[in-house]
Amino acid sequence: GEAAQSTVRRMRQILRVFTDITRLPKPRYPSAAVLVAGTDDGYIPTTSPLALHLAWPGSEMRWIDGGHISSFLLHQPAFRAAVRDALSRLDEVYQQDPDEDDGNQLLDDQFVMDRELRPSCTP
């Protein structure tokens, strides 16, 4: 009935806020990000990684032929290469400006504050 519909609407609102990765703060160096996604993922539609790619200027989008699990199981070298390439890009940033490596996290300070203010999901 009406209560069930209201619950579904509320859950959609909550999920939209807490699971939309484009709402999270951008990394300090989005151009270092290498995003990898499967072309036939049954859980994550191709529009989701594309939205993240567009939200993070300079990021690289790499596609793997496969689904959610098969991409990970059958294309592990592609994931490892993406991690290596992203770390290499960060290293280049720090090589250009050694003072940039000040021990701070790579996410904006706002992220820490947002997490501290976010309600806990534990009982």
N, C-alpha and C positions, 0 to 999 in steps of 0.2 A: 503494500500500500504506500501511502504517502510518507510514512516514516522510513521505509526502505529506500525510496527514491531520494529522500533528503540525505540519508546516510551515503548513498552512492555519490551524490553531488558533492558532499563535503569531502569524501575520500579523494575524489578527482582533484578538488582544490588543493588538498594537502599534498598529493603526489605531484601536482604541477609545480608547487613551490619547492619541495624537497628533493625531487628527482630530476629536475631540469638542469642539466650540467651547465647550460649556457647562462644560468643565473649565478653561478659561482664566480668568484673573482678570477680574472684572467691571470695566467702565470706572468711573472715578471718578464719573461722572454718567450712569448708565444711563438716566435719564429723558430725556436728550438724544438717545438712539439712535432712529433711524427705520429699521426693518427693512423691506425690500422683497423680496417673493418671488412667483414665478409659481405660479398655481393648477394648472398642468398640466406641471410640471417633471419631466422623465424622469430627471434626475440627482439632484435634491435633493427628497426627499419632503416634503410639507407639514408633516409632524411635526417636521422639523428646525428650520425657522425658528420654529415655535411653541414648541419647547423653549427656544430662545435667548430668545425674547420672555418666556417665563415665568421664565427664569433672570436676566433683567435687569429688575428691577422698575421700572415706570414707562415702559418703552420702548413705542414705538408700532409696531404691525404693519400694514403696508399690502400688500394683495394686488393683483396684476396678472393679468389674463386672458392666459395664454400659457405657453409652455414655457421651457426654460432659455435658449435663444438668442433665440427670437422675442420674449420679454419685453424683453430688452435692446435688440434692434434696433427694435422697434415702439413701445416705451414709454419712450424716452430722457427725455422731459420729466418723467415720473414719478420717474425716478431722480435727475435734477437737482433736482427739487423736494424730494426726501427729503434730499439733501445740504444744500441751502439751509436747510431747516427744522431739521436737526440742528445746523448751525453757528449758526443764530439762537438756538436753545435754549442752546447753550454761551455765546453772547454775553450772554444774559439772566442766566445764573449769574454771569458776571464783572461785569456791570453792578451786580448786587445786592451783590457782595462783591469789590471791586477787588483786595484782597490775595490773593484766590484765584488770580489770574493771576500765579503766581510763576515761570513758565518751566518748571515741572515737566511731565512727560508726563501725559497724561490717564489712563493706566493705573496701577494700583497698583505700588508699588515692588517687590512680590513678583514681578511679571511679569519685570522686568529680571533679577532674581536667578535665576528659573527658566530664563530663556533662556540665561544665562551657564553654567548647570550642565548644560544639555541637550547631548547629544552632537552633534557636527557630522555632517552627512550628506555632506560633501565628502570625496573620497579623500585 
